[in-house]
Amino acid sequence: MDLRFNEEEQAFRAEVRSFVQTALPADIKSKVLAHQRLERDDYVRWHRILYERGWGAPAWPVSFGGTGWSPLQRMIFEVESFRAGAPRLLPFGLSMIGPVLIKFASPEMQARFLPRIPPVLDFWCQGYSEPGAGSDLASLKTRAVRQGDCYVVNGQKTWTTMGHHADWMFCLVRTDPQVKAQEGISLLLIDMKSPGITVRPIVTLDGGREVNEVWLEDVEVPAENLVGEENQGWTYAKYLLGHERTGIAGIGHCHRELHLLKQLAARTPCKGGTMLEEPRMRDKIARIEMEVMALEMLLLRVAVQDGGKGPGPEASILKIRGSEIQQDLAMLQMELAGPHAWPFDPQWLQAGQAPAIDAPDWAAPSTATYLDLRKTSIFGGATEVQKNIIAKMILGF
């Protein structure tokens, strides 16, 4: 029995655990636990299973089709889902543009877009970063000029995760170049099928193609797709980034990878025993387990203190620590793989492809996973930027 939970919370955890273990498709579970790449359909299928159960939007208010769960219930759901091998819920709709629309959009825009997010009738992507505006997002140059009943958008976005799958993009654009940088930005919802949009993949360190460059050339966007008020996009962007950074903490991911790390160490031989008994590895695992527990407590404290205002600067702490822990877990798994981690085998990342190297199945993707997770300390705002936010907004420097 877990003494942190009362009887009601334990019952909820048992309900989530039972449902996920029963409803999660075996092929999706196999891919996730083997660190293989997922397709768009894998995400959509799992979302729709949850939607049919009434769990399609765990963090949304009941009035908008959400569960109305408490912060602890949401964390229990995430941890149990991840440990069972479920894919992460797509953040772009559920935990990024969704909360922004709930707080800032008109009732008409809410009615148009929000019901389509939980069942993934619309697949979303994020149009924030640009080649010259990543960490310094306020310097973005993508321009939107109002012409009658539409905006004409020109510019380029980069690092657009899953942009090749997306139906819609929430996009920061400059609508007034004459004022202070942060004061001339607006947030538009752009149909990715619009004429003038070109999406090209960026091949990442692990050989993946999930991030993209997006060009917008004379793209016409109906004025009704403006979120909130013109030139108030920086306010909406900051609110969205708070939710994104909280999600990047990845507490469910951390729990799953810690559990997997222990299993792998217990079956990796070392000097007549296992790596789980090897003193240095045992100490490393114990240390990172304590860090996961501390991250969990911090996440709950931030969520409980939210009070409906949305994540504040504390989200930057979550983002930094969550990123570092995820990277450390991947590094320890690669360390367990030892020399088997050196021959990087991208074929294994595609389901159904046997490793081309003589190594345990779990060792084959360890290098790719490590390389892929290096990005967590960059996206959502680089670690250096998060430290500046903490210094200014929390410590008052």
Stockholm file with secondary structure:
# STOCKHOLM 1.0

chainA/1-397         MDLRFNEEEQAFRAEVRSFVQTALPADIKSKVLAHQRLERDDYVRWHRILYERGWGAPAWPVSFGGTGWSPLQRMIFEVESFRAGAPRLLPFGLSMIGPVLIKFASPEMQARFLPRIPPVLDFWCQGYSEPGAGSDLASLKTRAVRQGDCYVVNGQKTWTTMGHHADWMFCLVRTDPQVKAQEGISLLLIDMKSPGITVRPIVTLDGGREVNEVWLEDVEVPAENLVGEENQGWTYAKYLLGHERTGIAGIGHCHRELHLLKQLAARTPCKGGTMLEEPRMRDKIARIEMEVMALEMLLLRVAVQDGGKGPGPEASILKIRGSEIQQDLAMLQMELAGPHAWPFDPQWLQAGQAPAIDAPDWAAPSTATYLDLRKTSIFGGATEVQKNIIAKMILGF
#=GR chainA/1-397 SS CCTTSCHHHHHHHHHHHHHHHHHSCHHHHHHHHTTCCCCHHHHHHHHHHHHHHTCSCTTSCGGGTCCCCCHHHHHHHHHHHHHHTCCCCCHIIIIIIHHHHHHHSCHHHHHHHGGGTTTTSSCEEEECCBTTBSSSGGGCCCEEEEETTEEEEEEEECSCTTTTTCSEEEEEEESCTTSCGGGGEEEEEEETTSTTEEEEEECCTTSCCCEEEEEEEEEEEEGGGBCSSTTCHHHHHHHHHHHHHHHHTCHHHHHHHHHHHHHHHHTSEETTEETTTSHHHHHHHHHHHHHHHHHHHHHHHHHHHHTTSCCCTHHHHHHHHHHHHHHHHHHHHHHHHGGGGSSCCGGGGSTTCCCSSSSCGGGTTHHHHHHHGGGGGTTTSCHHHHHHHIIIIISCC
#=GC SS_cons         CCTTSCHHHHHHHHHHHHHHHHHSCHHHHHHHHTTCCCCHHHHHHHHHHHHHHTCSCTTSCGGGTCCCCCHHHHHHHHHHHHHHTCCCCCHIIIIIIHHHHHHHSCHHHHHHHGGGTTTTSSCEEEECCBTTBSSSGGGCCCEEEEETTEEEEEEEECSCTTTTTCSEEEEEEESCTTSCGGGGEEEEEEETTSTTEEEEEECCTTSCCCEEEEEEEEEEEEGGGBCSSTTCHHHHHHHHHHHHHHHHTCHHHHHHHHHHHHHHHHTSEETTEETTTSHHHHHHHHHHHHHHHHHHHHHHHHHHHHTTSCCCTHHHHHHHHHHHHHHHHHHHHHHHHGGGGSSCCGGGGSTTCCCSSSSCGGGTTHHHHHHHGGGGGTTTSCHHHHHHHIIIIISCC
//
